């Protein structure tokens, strides 16, 4: 994966469009059609009678149609009706709006498309894209609220509950051993949960560096880890680190914990929390954690929230901008494996209520629809990279294979 900011300057990121966005289009003849905006790589199709060595420059909003899908060894399938549009491109990189029925083939690189200019096929090309499925839910509602309302776009794929207890949902469950108070429940249930739900990942202790959370010393946490979490490796479960706060002592606690483990604690990915009001600082914080620990990252709580100055909180527009910038960065960054916004609850327990992904009745709201890719965010017209006001920062970067 490489970041190419020069490429980004050539693409038309129009206001209101974002990577992974799903659009619902109603037509007179075919009813509702679902489409998704994806970053794509465009390559000459090797099976073409006269494949070109280099791709031409294409104008914006070109119609593209699937010629065939190479999903088996059988004969080429008939070409379906219009597939979508190549919204913008520069050489082999672009943004495409594709019908949802073609996304799976595009994702695995098996789709071949015809690109037309003025009704004439000017290029046959294979188009590959990555569909981002990193988003999860930090879910504290049990079965009282409808978790399935967040699954309509397939962007949200997993959840955790700050505990070993799951809820009724089709989403992947990631158990957490919150701290000492859950050890008995963990011992009694975790093996059964792994077996029944096909658990592949678990999370370590919740904010052990903070007195009102799990509040564990590094040495004690290392002892509990070796007894309760490390043995799960034998079942093929991947282990997420204890999850520190974003206070200055959080990172140091994690370093001290690794020292106390003395090589006896396996960490497959590092989990962390972050709260503040500037997306540039958020991105720099993630980069520092990755540079320090050299592990994939899971951000299991983050929001536009100022815990230092109570009277300097993000307005709702700041939150929209902040979520767009930070979520786009994480979607596009290979070493960020998963993330979960803090806000999928009716009462945010001291966090700015405007960060909520649902309303007071438990129904998904506009910010929640933005989070799952069902609604295009209304980004500020003066949104600029690097500005230090709440919510402003680095806009989406495409990281492409």
C-alpha positions in Angstrom: 0.0 0.0 0.0 1.3 3.4 -0.9 0.0 6.9 -0.5 0.2 9.2 -3.5 -0.9 12.7 -2.8 -0.1 13.9 -6.3 -2.7 11.5 -7.6 -5.3 12.9 -5.2 -4.8 16.3 -6.7 -5.9 15.0 -10.1 -9.1 13.4 -8.8 -12.3 15.2 -8.5 -13.4 14.8 -4.9 -16.7 16.6 -5.3 -18.4 18.0 -2.3 -20.7 15.4 -0.7 -19.0 12.3 -2.2 -16.9 10.0 -0.1 -15.2 6.7 -0.5 -17.4 3.8 0.4 -20.6 5.9 0.0 -23.7 3.9 -1.0 -26.3 5.6 -3.1 -29.9 4.5 -3.7 -31.2 5.5 -7.1 -34.9 5.0 -8.0 -35.6 4.5 -11.8 -38.9 4.2 -13.6 -38.1 0.9 -15.3 -36.0 -1.0 -12.8 -37.0 0.4 -9.4 -34.4 0.9 -6.8 -30.7 0.5 -7.8 -28.0 0.5 -5.1 -24.6 1.8 -6.1 -21.3 2.4 -4.3 -18.4 4.8 -4.8 -15.1 3.0 -4.8 -11.4 3.8 -5.4 -10.3 1.8 -8.3 -7.2 0.7 -10.2 -7.6 0.5 -14.0 -5.4 -1.9 -16.0 -5.5 -2.9 -19.7 -7.3 -6.2 -20.1 -4.8 -8.8 -21.2 -7.5 -10.8 -23.0 -8.2 -7.9 -25.4 -7.3 -8.5 -29.0 -5.1 -5.4 -29.0 -4.4 -4.5 -25.4 -2.8 -1.1 -25.0 0.5 -0.8 -23.0 -0.7 2.4 -21.4 -4.1 3.7 -20.5 -5.3 6.9 -22.1 -6.6 9.9 -20.1 -10.3 9.6 -19.7 -12.8 12.5 -19.2 -15.0 12.5 -16.1 -18.3 10.7 -15.8 -17.7 8.0 -18.4 -20.1 5.2 -18.7 -18.6 1.8 -17.9 -20.2 -1.6 -18.5 -19.2 -5.1 -17.4 -18.1 -7.1 -20.5 -17.8 -10.4 -18.5 -17.0 -11.7 -15.1 -14.1 -14.2 -14.8 -15.5 -16.1 -11.8 -15.2 -19.6 -13.3 -13.8 -21.5 -16.2 -17.1 -21.5 -18.1 -18.0 -19.3 -21.0 -18.2 -15.5 -20.6 -21.5 -14.4 -19.1 -23.7 -12.0 -21.0 -23.0 -8.4 -20.4 -25.4 -6.9 -17.9 -27.0 -3.6 -18.3 -25.1 -0.4 -17.4 -22.7 -0.9 -14.5 -21.9 2.6 -13.5 -19.6 5.5 -14.2 -15.9 6.2 -14.0 -16.3 9.5 -12.0 -12.7 10.7 -12.3 -9.3 9.2 -13.0 -5.7 9.9 -13.7 -3.8 7.3 -15.6 -4.5 4.0 -13.8 -6.2 5.4 -10.6 -9.7 6.6 -10.3 -13.1 6.8 -8.5 -16.0 4.7 -9.8 -19.7 4.6 -9.0 -20.7 0.9 -9.5 -23.9 -1.0 -9.1 -23.7 -3.1 -5.9 -24.2 -6.3 -7.8 -20.7 -5.9 -9.3 -18.8 -4.9 -6.2 -17.8 -8.5 -5.2 -16.3 -9.2 -8.6 -14.5 -5.8 -8.7 -13.1 -6.4 -5.2 -11.5 -9.7 -6.2 -10.3 -8.4 -9.5 -12.4 -10.7 -11.7 -14.4 -8.1 -13.5 -13.6 -6.8 -17.0 -15.3 -3.6 -18.1 -15.8 -1.7 -21.3 -15.1 2.0 -21.1 -17.0 4.1 -23.7 -16.5 7.5 -25.2 -19.3 8.8 -27.5 -20.9 5.4 -27.8 -17.6 3.8 -29.0 -15.7 1.3 -26.9 -12.3 2.9 -26.4 -10.8 0.5 -23.8 -11.4 -2.8 -22.2 -9.9 -2.8 -18.7 -9.9 -4.8 -15.5 -11.0 -2.7 -12.6 -10.1 -3.6 -9.0 -11.3 -1.9 -5.9 -11.1 -2.3 -2.1 -14.4 -2.3 -0.2 -13.8 -1.0 3.2 -15.3 -3.1 6.0 -13.3 -1.9 9.0 -16.1 -0.1 10.8 -17.6 -1.5 14.0 -19.9 -0.6 16.9 -19.0 0.0 20.5 -22.3 -1.4 21.7 -23.5 -0.9 25.3 -27.3 -1.4 24.6 -27.8 -5.1 24.8 -30.8 -6.1 22.8 -32.8 -3.0 23.9 -31.9 -1.0 20.7 -31.8 -2.3 17.2 -28.2 -3.0 16.2 -29.2 -4.3 12.8 -30.1 -0.8 11.6 -26.4 -0.2 11.3 -25.9 -3.2 8.9 -27.8 -1.9 5.9 -24.7 -0.9 3.9 -22.3 -3.7 4.8 -19.8 -1.2 5.9 -20.2 -2.1 9.6 -19.1 -5.7 10.1 -18.3 -6.2 13.8 -19.1 -5.0 17.3 -17.9 -5.3 20.9 -19.7 -4.8 24.2 -16.9 -4.0 26.7 -17.6 -7.5 28.0 -17.7 -11.3 27.1 -21.5 -11.0 26.4 -22.9 -10.9 22.8 -26.2 -9.6 21.5 -28.6 -10.9 18.8 -27.0 -9.8 15.5 -25.5 -10.9 12.3 -22.4 -8.9 13.0 -19.1 -10.5 14.1 -18.6 -10.4 17.9 -15.3 -9.4 19.5 -15.3 -10.2 23.3 -13.4 -8.0 25.7 -12.1 -8.8 29.2 -12.8 -5.4 30.7 -10.8 -5.9 33.9 -10.8 -7.8 37.2 -14.5 -7.5 37.7 -15.2 -9.7 34.7 -12.7 -12.4 35.2 -15.2 -14.9 36.6 -17.7 -14.3 33.8 -14.8 -14.6 31.3 -13.7 -17.9 32.7 -17.2 -19.3 32.6 -18.1 -18.2 29.1 -15.3 -17.4 26.8 -14.5 -20.9 25.4 -18.2 -21.5 24.8 -18.6 -18.1 23.1 -15.5 -18.8 20.9 -17.0 -22.1 19.8 -20.6 -21.0 19.3 -20.0 -17.6 17.6 -16.7 -18.4 15.7 -14.8 -15.7 17.6 -11.5 -14.8 15.9 -10.4 -11.8 17.9 -10.5 -10.7 21.5 -9.8 -7.3 23.2 -7.8 -6.7 26.4 -8.5 -4.6 29.4 -10.4 -1.3 29.1 -8.4 1.8 30.0 -6.2 0.1 32.7 -4.3 3.4 33.1 -7.4 5.2 34.3 -8.6 5.1 38.0 -12.3 5.0 37.2 -12.0 2.3 34.5 -10.2 -1.1 34.9 -7.4 0.6 36.8 -4.7 -2.1 36.7 -1.0 -1.9 37.3 1.1 -3.1 34.4 2.4 -6.1 36.4 -1.0 -7.2 37.6 -2.4 -6.8 34.1 0.4 -9.0 32.8 -0.5 -11.7 35.3 -4.2 -11.7 34.4 -3.4 -11.7 30.7 -1.2 -14.7 31.0 -3.9 -16.6 32.9 -7.0 -15.5 30.9 -6.1 -14.2 27.5 -2.8 -15.8 26.3 -4.2 -19.4 26.4 -6.7 -18.4 23.7 -3.9 -18.5 21.1 -4.2 -22.3 21.1 -7.7 -21.9 19.6 -6.3 -19.6 16.8 -7.8 -16.4 18.3 -6.0 -13.2 17.6 -5.2 -11.1 20.7 -5.7 -7.3 21.0 -3.7 -5.4 23.6 -5.0 -3.7 26.7 -6.7 -0.5 25.5 -5.2 2.6 27.1 -6.6 6.1 27.2 -5.2 8.9 25.0 -3.9 10.7 28.0 -0.1 11.0 28.0 0.3 8.1 30.5 -1.7 5.8 28.3 1.1 4.9 25.8 3.6 4.6 28.7 1.3 2.2 30.5 1.3 0.0 27.5 5.1 0.1 27.2 5.4 -0.8 30.9 2.9 -3.6 30.5 4.9 -5.2 27.7 8.0 -4.9 29.9 6.1 -6.6 32.7 5.0 -9.4 30.4 8.7 -10.2 29.7 7.8 -11.8 26.4 4.9 -13.8 27.8 2.1 -11.7 26.3 1.2 -12.1 22.6 -0.1 -9.0 20.9 -1.5 -9.4 17.4 -2.9 -5.9 17.2 -2.7 -2.8 19.4 -6.0 -1.3 20.5 -6.4 2.3 21.6 -8.8 5.1 22.4 -8.6 8.8 21.4 -10.7 11.8 22.3 -10.0 15.4 21.2 -11.2 17.9 18.6 -8.6 17.9 15.8 -8.3 15.3 13.1 -4.7 16.2 12.3 -3.7 15.4 15.9 -5.7 12.2 15.7 -3.8 11.0 12.6 -0.5 12.0 14.1 -1.3 10.0 17.3 -2.1 6.9 15.3 1.1 7.2 13.3 3.1 7.5 16.5 1.4 4.4 18.0 2.1 2.5 14.8 5.7 3.6 14.7 6.2 2.7 18.3 4.6 -0.7 18.5 4.9 -1.9 14.8 1.5 -3.6 15.0 -1.8 -3.2 13.3 -4.1 -0.8 15.1 -7.7 -1.0 16.3 -9.3 2.3 17.4 -12.1 1.0 19.7 -13.3 4.4 20.9 -12.8 7.8 19.3 -15.0 10.9 19.0 -14.8 14.7 18.7 -14.7 15.4 22.4 -12.6 17.8 24.5 -12.0 16.4 28.0 -9.5 19.2 28.8 -11.7 22.3 28.2 -15.4 21.6 28.8 -16.5 24.9 27.1 -14.6 24.1 23.9 -16.5 21.3 22.3 -17.2 20.4 18.7 -20.4 21.7 17.2 -22.3 19.2 15.1 -20.7 20.6 11.8 -17.3 20.1 13.4 -18.2 16.5 14.2 -19.4 15.8 10.6 -16.0 17.2 9.3 -14.0 15.4 11.9 -15.7 12.0 11.3 -15.2 12.3 7.6 -11.5 13.1 7.8 -10.6 10.5 10.4 -12.8 7.7 9.1 -11.5 8.3 5.5 -7.9 8.2 6.8 -8.5 4.9 8.7 -10.4 3.3 5.8 -7.4 4.1 3.5 -4.6 3.2 5.8 -3.5 -0.4 5.7 -2.2 -0.7 9.2 -5.5 0.5 10.7 -7.4 -2.8 10.8 -10.6 -1.8 12.5 -12.3 1.1 14.3 -15.5 1.9 16.4 -16.8 5.4 17.0 -18.0 6.1 20.5 -21.6 7.1 20.0 -23.9 4.1 19.3 -26.0 4.7 22.4 -28.8 6.9 23.6 -26.9 8.6 26.4 -23.2 9.2 25.7 -22.2 9.2 29.4 -20.3 12.5 29.5 -19.2 12.7 25.9 -20.7 15.4 23.7 -24.2 14.3 22.8 -23.8 15.5 19.3 -21.3 12.6 18.7 -24.2 10.2 19.0 -25.0 7.8 16.2 -28.6 7.4 17.3 -31.3 9.7 18.7 -32.9 9.5 22.2 -35.3 6.8 21.0 -32.6 4.5 19.7 -33.1 5.2 16.0 -30.0 5.8 13.8 -29.6 9.5 13.1 -27.8 11.4 10.3 -24.4 11.1 11.8 -25.0 7.3 12.2 -26.0 7.1 8.5 -22.8 9.0 7.6 -20.8 6.5 9.7 -22.2 3.5 7.9 -21.9 5.1 4.5 -25.6 5.5 3.9 -25.5 9.3 3.8 -23.1 11.7 2.2 -21.7 14.1 4.8 -22.3 17.8 4.3 -18.7 18.9 4.6 -17.9 22.5 5.4 -17.3 24.7 2.4 -14.1 26.1 4.1 -12.8 22.7 5.1 -9.0 22.9 4.8 -6.2 20.4 5.7 -4.2 21.2 8.8 -6.5 23.8 10.4 -6.5 23.4 14.1 -10.1 24.3 14.9 -12.3 21.4 16.1 -13.0 18.8 13.5 -10.8 20.2 10.8 -7.8 18.4 9.5 -6.5 16.1 6.8 -9.1 15.2 4.3 -9.4 11.7 2.9 -6.3 10.1 1.4 -6.5 7.2 -1.0 -4.0 4.4 -0.3 -4.0 2.1 -3.3 -2.3 -1.1 -4.0 
